[in-house]
């Protein structure tokens, strides 16, 4: 580094005049500036304004928004009055817990299974990568059509074997499971692809040595494969947990949080309160609380990661 | 990994086939619905004469906004791709190679990482209010800026890890040969991180094309993107299933094409992001 610094300093002092020289001297600043401006205007400012708004309430008057300071009124509402928030929090925890466990297990074992086959992995990758990059709203539509009471594939199969059809998306007990199934379908490929890449970079010789020493399949998995894969697995675990926490698009399309509050999650609740009910101050408070929960999750995962 | 015993291989292939079938089933189902007549959809028959009527209707009927939505989505996605490439690459280079104090790099990367993990809907509210004030609401440029910001974390983090892999000595050689720092970046480092640029470009195009929460609240009829339009259409009472399926199929086409073209880069970028 010192060499390049010395050389570039010399270059600038000998030839650094005019526009080129200025661009050269200030390179490190203007290269970072656009990103910095975007981050300040579009992430720092919104966070600050959310905090400020969460102590206010809004009224519309002649196309303008009037803000009134209400102190902790929004917080009181959040803690003691808003039963939908409690349902949304509970549903989010159930949803995140369920999808993360199922996706990790399915993705991991599928990758383990498939890492043994000599051919066809490329084709499988091509197919499995599809759900990740298709618009979530299209995925919502696909599954809406498959869950459809009259014409969906699931009820057609049920009827074909003589069972009665099911209200997949509008019965309170089943809607959450249906939504979880869609998310599992959507994101198992992500866990699978990364775990497969992890398996392929594992040291085969360690594996062979253990096998020669008489380790059976289960021992091999528990004592060697999982410990070696742990760094990869813990990153996938963190990414899936935090991204499942954001879920919005598919659920909005599948159930809009219903029936009742059966599939209402935090993101949907924020959207409904802020935009549909036009309670901007209160919606801001829920947003601030949600951001704090994300920070806590990041903190926990980082501490785990350091061990 | 290890030896392939006959049984392991058999289960491997069975798993692979099953995984393919389950992954493809929803795609095949919606594709089938999209070429059925309403009567074939409600009877649920598998024997039917395919028709392109649904596609014709969503693309070319008078009341359809879908062509406009596609244009909007394309403009936004291309703008976002270019924007993210430029902003993220320069920022990543500056942070990694241009002598910032350690704390500056650490704070910025941490902030970016946190923003990457916060639910976007929490940011959309303040964006909406600010955009209304400054005239960026219902404006494609506003949506482009919002999407660039949403994609910036992935872009910066990926570019940082790609740039780290380029040996510094190459740039130093260019500096000795009389290149300035800017020249060394443009002529030496940039060509070497081309695979990273491909990954970031394709990923940000696809994410912008797919993005829903911000587009839903920052656009109105004239600027509506495809996902917003599809949702509005799908949730209205009078929607025909065939048309809903056709418009969803159309919405997935660009992403699928890009995936096939750029698969190597994307899978590499995605796994790199997770494995590092």
Interface residues (C-beta under 8 A of the other chain):
Chain A: X1 X3 X4 X5 X7 X8 X11 X12 X20 X23 X24 X27 X28 X29 X30 X31 X32 X34 X35 X36 X38 X39 X42 X43 X45 X46 X49 X50 X53 X65 X110 X113 X114 X115 X116 X117 X118 X120 X124 X125 X126 X127 X128 X129 X130 X131 X132 X133 X134 X135 X136 X137 X138 X139 X140 X141 X142 X143 X144 X145 X146 X148 X150 X151 X153 X156 X185 X189 X190 X192 X193 X194 X197 X198 X199 X200 X202 X204 X207 X208 X211 X225 X232 X235 X236 X239 X242 X243 X245 X246 X248 X249 X252 X253 X256 X266 X267 X270 X271 X274 X275 X280 X283 X284 X287 X288 X290 X291 X294 X295 X297 X298
Chain B: X1 X2 X3 X4 X8 X9 X11 X12 X13 X15 X16 X19 X20 X22 X23 X24 X25 X26 X27 X29 X30 X33 X41 X42 X44 X86 X87 X88 X90 X91 X93 X94 X95 X98 X99 X100 X108 X111 X112 X113 X114 X115 X117 X118 X119 X120 X121 X122 X123 X124 X125 X126 X127 X128 X129 X130 X145 X146 X148 X149 X152 X156 X168 X171 X172 X175 X176 X178 X180 X181 X182 X185 X206 X209 X210 X212 X213 X217 X226 X227 X230 X231 X234 X235 X241 X244 X245 X248 X249 X251 X252 X255 X256 X258 X259 X260 X263 X266 X267 X270 X271 X274 X275
